[in-house]
Amino acid sequence: MSAKKKRKKKKKGASLAGRMLILVLVLALLGVAVWKISGLVRGNSTTAIARSGVLGDEYQGTVVIARNETLYETENKTSVDFIASEGSRVSRSSVICKVYSSGYNQTEINRLQTYREEIQNYHVNQVLSTYVDAALDADNEEISSLAQQVRTLVQGRGVGSLSNLETQLQSALTVRKNYLRQKYPDDQTLSELYKVENDQLKKIESWTTTYTANEDCIVSFYTDGYENMVNAKTYGTLTPSDIRSVIRGIAPQGATAAERGSDSIFRTVIEDEWYALFLCTNKDWNPVVGEAYQMQLTGFDNYVLSAQVESFTRIGGDLLLRMRVHSSVEPVLNIRTCGATVGDFVSGVYVPMNALYTLENMIGVVVLEGGMQTFVPVTVISYPDDKTAFVRPTLSGSPLEDGKTVVLF
């Protein structure tokens, strides 16, 4: 029994010695790893500068812009009083403009002014000479002031909106009319004068159309004749031949307002979505429906858009992509065609291949900034040559960007 116990103790002692040996080896390995990292912290490695860039294929062509817009037209237009400004954003029910038809002319306005002056004179010579009425005096002063502003504006010597002044004047006249009818109901002459004025107002209003916004939108008074042909409702049906006609400036039959015997007044445009009809010069490209590509319009150097392919048509030597753009329409509000470059670009950072470092089974780059080092996990997109890696940080907001210093290993 004693011999057996001794043998057990010896086995246990051997096991303990083995564990101690393993622990020493682990600590040794750990010491090597800590040494490597601490070596970096001491700045024992050389460095390089990271450079941002774009990698991918690009395709040239011409784009035709299709907006989500509605064109407003009229017949027998004499003049337009623009209330909203060109390119302004208006909310639903806001007044955009007033359009006066052919029956409307300055003679009718002068006749209305004459009737109002007769009413004014009657107030001064008959009503005011008989009664002392402070409330009526205040109404008359306001009307006189507004009438003077209207005359000044008509003569081209004032600044402001004639339509707004007319609205204020009409409101002031209505207030005075109601007041006089309540306080002086038996004045037959005054009642007759008001009736004549009211009939003239109705006559003028029959020749006036007020346009308001049906929804929140951008207003533009510039049109090119393609609004009814190239828009959000029709873009999906347009063919490469149609797009070539637009690019050449050939209007389709019946597309212009003049051909329909009407005049274009204005258009309303929905802001946050429009469409690009891209006629590509590279006939061999195979775009992917549903894929988003980057688009840059000629002349817009710093304006890169994300455009998603809705559909495409390949007829003969023509390749037409129909693309949806979720971006403000304001930069292309008055553009119908322009050159464009579309590409499946990938943005990233160029670093030397020996800047790649593996930490805890993750490939990354160590960024050196202000004496501090930060390990940035990356995805290697490609190796442009045998010395360079094109990478993209796997996490947003990382410090790896153009001009930053990276550690080489």
Stockholm file with secondary structure:
# STOCKHOLM 1.0

chainA/1-409         MSAKKKRKKKKKGASLAGRMLILVLVLALLGVAVWKISGLVRGNSTTAIARSGVLGDEYQGTVVIARNETLYETENKTSVDFIASEGSRVSRSSVICKVYSSGYNQTEINRLQTYREEIQNYHVNQVLSTYVDAALDADNEEISSLAQQVRTLVQGRGVGSLSNLETQLQSALTVRKNYLRQKYPDDQTLSELYKVENDQLKKIESWTTTYTANEDCIVSFYTDGYENMVNAKTYGTLTPSDIRSVIRGIAPQGATAAERGSDSIFRTVIEDEWYALFLCTNKDWNPVVGEAYQMQLTGFDNYVLSAQVESFTRIGGDLLLRMRVHSSVEPVLNIRTCGATVGDFVSGVYVPMNALYTLENMIGVVVLEGGMQTFVPVTVISYPDDKTAFVRPTLSGSPLEDGKTVVLF
#=GR chainA/1-409 SS CHHHHHHHHHHHHHHHHHHHHHHHHHHHHHHHHHHHHHHHHTTCSCEEECEEEEESCEEEEEEEEEEEEEEEEESSEEEEEECSCTTCEECTTCEEEEEEETTCCHHHHHHHHHHHHHHHHHIIIIIHHHCCCHHHHHHHHHHHHHHHHHHHHHTTCCCSCHHHHHHHHHHHHHHHHHHHHHHCTTCHHHHHHHHHHHHHHHHHHTTEEEEECSSSEEEECCCCSCTTTSBTTTGGGCCHHHHHHHHHTCCCTTCSTGGGTCEEEEEEEEEEEEEEEEEESCTTCCCCTTCEEEEEETTCTTCEEEEEEEEEEEETTEEEEEEEECSCSGGGTTCCEEEEEEECCEEEEEEEGGGEEEETTEEEEEEEETTEEEEEEEEEEEEEETTEEEEEESSTTCSCCTTCEEECC
#=GC SS_cons         CHHHHHHHHHHHHHHHHHHHHHHHHHHHHHHHHHHHHHHHHTTCSCEEECEEEEESCEEEEEEEEEEEEEEEEESSEEEEEECSCTTCEECTTCEEEEEEETTCCHHHHHHHHHHHHHHHHHIIIIIHHHCCCHHHHHHHHHHHHHHHHHHHHHTTCCCSCHHHHHHHHHHHHHHHHHHHHHHCTTCHHHHHHHHHHHHHHHHHHTTEEEEECSSSEEEECCCCSCTTTSBTTTGGGCCHHHHHHHHHTCCCTTCSTGGGTCEEEEEEEEEEEEEEEEEESCTTCCCCTTCEEEEEETTCTTCEEEEEEEEEEEETTEEEEEEEECSCSGGGTTCCEEEEEEECCEEEEEEEGGGEEEETTEEEEEEEETTEEEEEEEEEEEEEETTEEEEEESSTTCSCCTTCEEECC
//
